[in-house]
């Protein structure tokens, strides 16, 4: 089937892009929910069906009082239903606030309180927000309206109308809401680079409430991309089968997911000839794993880096070496500028560690404030002090990461601002140490965290998943000291069966600290014995 690309210049909103796609790529699948063994049968939705369903659901939502500028929270898993509701809200001019159902009750309550939604759409079989006075609509009731009448009148939409509030993961505090408008979604479409070609079938392993879905609607619609939704809970063997059954062309996953798939014998037993590229991100992947993934899949491996607030960032290319993919996050993608500065905002020399700043048209407008949005522009909805702390007047986003630019011009990350610890007066960036540990043959996965110490101020604790052999602390310290400054070598070691992960498949810093405390306690006990 021929798939047509829709020219961006003809449109000012993602709503009109979907309207054109409904005619131009009418029979192309927009979404697929794959069949599950012993579970639901395969379900799909074409672009024409998506457009029609969104009209019907928009009619129901309008009857429930949803209007332009209103916030509606979707507390739903990734699904065709989520996509239909998002499209319906877009054409009503409403603002979608996705809530990952795996978030904790405190986080959910905080989001609902600050978003002040006129409606929360929830899954009758899943958790719902405990918020008094907030109207609710079940997913089932919403989907019963897909064939219903559209609203009698549509609102006028502008490219700067807010469309989504995307909440950060909240691992260092309550989530913050990044606001995006139609213009930012258009900018994202211009910078997806090698990950979007007309007719791609893209596996989507992240929750739809994540920035990777909420800001990609324009791109996926304009390129006629079929989004194949990974079932929850995620399983390596099931994902491998989906890659084959659905003829996936763009496979995506974080390093932990790829490591689990590489360990599955099924990976060598299926036909992956449709695949053209594999993407990774969120954490470092050892060069040996990159090489194995490239060899086993038979396609290039690329890494992508951004923050929720930036939406677009940097990436490696199809021609990048295994070492580049493993140790860097590449160069700015089209439309993005990169700057490395010191703590005062002054640019630093190439090769010097500093704060990572990104600027593009895809960046958030700012952080959500508090209260309803009806009748307000995106700028009027913002928490100005919180926004100013991250986005400067020139549009530069301070990502919260530290990094440097290599001699080859690639961005190399060394750690998050909140993860940096000071050992004996020296700054240590966990990601830098983790990258070295990951290359040790006895280490399958590693995370490093700074913990309080009464002598050095802070020390580094390595929490490690062992490889073929169980490593000891002295061996790992010597290995690190050969490759890094000696003060960066971990002071304590904890061996675990698996690293604790957040719902976003990132290492959970709170749970990691609990595990690391065991290493601190063991170190103190050894110190007492040696006195």
QUIQUI-V401973 format. One record per residue. N is the residue number from 1. SS is DSSP state (h for helix, s for strand, l for the rest). Layout:
N|SS ; N|SS
//
This chain:
1|l ; 2|l ; 3|l ; 4|l ; 5|l ; 6|l ; 7|l ; 8|h ; 9|h ; 10|h ; 11|l ; 12|l ; 13|l ; 14|h ; 15|h ; 16|h ; 17|h ; 18|h ; 19|h ; 20|h ; 21|h ; 22|h ; 23|h ; 24|h ; 25|l ; 26|l ; 27|l ; 28|l ; 29|s ; 30|s ; 31|s ; 32|s ; 33|s ; 34|l ; 35|l ; 36|l ; 37|l ; 38|l ; 39|l ; 40|l ; 41|l ; 42|l ; 43|s ; 44|s ; 45|s ; 46|s ; 47|h ; 48|h ; 49|h ; 50|h ; 51|h ; 52|h ; 53|h ; 54|h ; 55|h ; 56|h ; 57|h ; 58|h ; 59|h ; 60|h ; 61|h ; 62|h ; 63|h ; 64|l ; 65|l ; 66|l ; 67|l ; 68|l ; 69|l ; 70|l ; 71|s ; 72|s ; 73|s ; 74|s ; 75|s ; 76|l ; 77|l ; 78|l ; 79|l ; 80|h ; 81|h ; 82|h ; 83|h ; 84|h ; 85|h ; 86|h ; 87|h ; 88|h ; 89|h ; 90|h ; 91|h ; 92|h ; 93|l ; 94|l ; 95|s ; 96|s ; 97|s ; 98|s ; 99|l ; 100|l ; 101|l ; 102|l ; 103|l ; 104|l ; 105|h ; 106|h ; 107|h ; 108|h ; 109|h ; 110|h ; 111|h ; 112|h ; 113|h ; 114|h ; 115|h ; 116|l ; 117|l ; 118|l ; 119|s ; 120|s ; 121|s ; 122|s ; 123|l ; 124|l ; 125|l ; 126|l ; 127|l ; 128|l ; 129|l ; 130|l ; 131|l ; 132|l ; 133|l ; 134|l ; 135|l ; 136|s ; 137|s ; 138|s ; 139|h ; 140|h ; 141|h ; 142|h ; 143|h ; 144|l ; 145|l ; 146|l ; 147|l ; 148|l ; 149|l ; 150|l ; 151|l ; 152|l ; 153|l ; 154|l ; 155|l ; 156|l ; 157|l ; 158|l ; 159|l ; 160|l ; 161|l ; 162|s ; 163|s ; 164|s ; 165|s ; 166|s ; 167|s ; 168|l ; 169|l ; 170|l ; 171|l ; 172|l ; 173|l ; 174|l ; 175|l ; 176|l ; 177|s ; 178|s ; 179|s ; 180|s ; 181|s ; 182|h ; 183|h ; 184|h ; 185|h ; 186|h ; 187|h ; 188|h ; 189|h ; 190|l ; 191|l ; 192|l ; 193|h ; 194|h ; 195|h ; 196|l ; 197|l ; 198|l ; 199|l ; 200|l ; 201|s ; 202|s ; 203|s ; 204|s ; 205|l ; 206|l ; 207|l ; 208|l ; 209|l ; 210|l ; 211|h ; 212|h ; 213|h ; 214|h ; 215|l ; 216|l ; 217|h ; 218|h ; 219|h ; 220|h ; 221|h ; 222|h ; 223|l ; 224|l ; 225|l ; 226|s ; 227|s ; 228|s ; 229|s ; 230|l ; 231|l ; 232|l ; 233|l ; 234|l ; 235|l ; 236|h ; 237|h ; 238|h ; 239|h ; 240|h ; 241|h ; 242|h ; 243|h ; 244|h ; 245|h ; 246|l ; 247|l ; 248|l ; 249|l ; 250|s ; 251|s ; 252|s ; 253|l ; 254|l ; 255|h ; 256|h ; 257|h ; 258|h ; 259|h ; 260|h ; 261|h ; 262|h ; 263|l ; 264|l ; 265|h ; 266|h ; 267|h ; 268|h ; 269|l ; 270|l ; 271|l ; 272|l ; 273|l ; 274|l ; 275|l ; 276|l ; 277|s ; 278|s ; 279|s ; 280|s ; 281|s ; 282|l ; 283|l ; 284|l ; 285|l ; 286|l ; 287|h ; 288|h ; 289|h ; 290|h ; 291|h ; 292|h ; 293|h ; 294|h ; 295|h ; 296|h ; 297|h ; 298|l ; 299|l ; 300|s ; 301|s ; 302|s ; 303|s ; 304|s ; 305|s ; 306|l ; 307|l ; 308|l ; 309|l ; 310|l ; 311|l ; 312|l ; 313|l ; 314|s ; 315|s ; 316|l ; 317|l ; 318|l ; 319|l ; 320|l ; 321|l ; 322|h ; 323|h ; 324|h ; 325|h ; 326|h ; 327|h ; 328|l ; 329|l ; 330|l ; 331|s ; 332|s ; 333|l ; 334|l ; 335|l ; 336|l ; 337|s ; 338|s ; 339|s ; 340|s ; 341|s ; 342|l ; 343|l ; 344|l ; 345|l ; 346|l ; 347|s ; 348|l ; 349|l ; 350|l ; 351|l ; 352|l ; 353|l ; 354|s ; 355|s ; 356|s ; 357|s ; 358|s ; 359|s ; 360|l ; 361|l ; 362|l ; 363|l ; 364|l ; 365|l ; 366|s ; 367|s ; 368|s ; 369|l ; 370|l ; 371|l ; 372|l ; 373|l ; 374|l ; 375|l ; 376|l ; 377|l ; 378|l ; 379|h ; 380|h ; 381|h ; 382|s ; 383|l ; 384|h ; 385|h ; 386|h ; 387|h ; 388|h ; 389|l ; 390|l ; 391|s ; 392|l ; 393|l ; 394|l ; 395|l ; 396|l ; 397|s ; 398|s ; 399|s ; 400|s ; 401|s ; 402|s ; 403|s ; 404|s ; 405|s ; 406|l ; 407|l ; 408|l ; 409|l ; 410|l ; 411|s ; 412|s ; 413|s ; 414|s ; 415|s ; 416|s ; 417|l ; 418|l ; 419|l ; 420|l ; 421|s ; 422|s ; 423|s ; 424|l ; 425|l ; 426|s ; 427|s ; 428|s ; 429|l ; 430|h ; 431|h ; 432|h ; 433|h ; 434|h ; 435|h ; 436|h ; 437|h ; 438|h ; 439|l ; 440|l ; 441|l ; 442|l ; 443|s ; 444|s ; 445|s ; 446|s ; 447|s ; 448|s ; 449|s ; 450|s ; 451|s ; 452|s ; 453|s ; 454|l ; 455|l ; 456|l ; 457|s ; 458|s ; 459|s ; 460|s ; 461|s ; 462|s ; 463|s ; 464|s ; 465|s ; 466|s ; 467|l ; 468|l ; 469|l ; 470|l ; 471|l ; 472|l ; 473|h ; 474|h ; 475|h ; 476|h ; 477|h ; 478|h ; 479|h ; 480|h ; 481|h ; 482|h ; 483|h ; 484|l ; 485|l ; 486|h ; 487|h ; 488|h ; 489|l ; 490|l ; 491|l ; 492|s ; 493|s ; 494|s ; 495|s ; 496|s ; 497|l ; 498|l ; 499|l ; 500|l ; 501|s ; 502|l ; 503|l ; 504|l ; 505|l ; 506|l ; 507|s ; 508|l ; 509|h ; 510|h ; 511|h ; 512|h ; 513|h ; 514|h ; 515|h ; 516|h ; 517|h ; 518|h ; 519|h ; 520|h ; 521|h ; 522|h ; 523|h ; 524|h ; 525|h ; 526|h ; 527|h ; 528|h ; 529|h ; 530|l ; 531|l
//
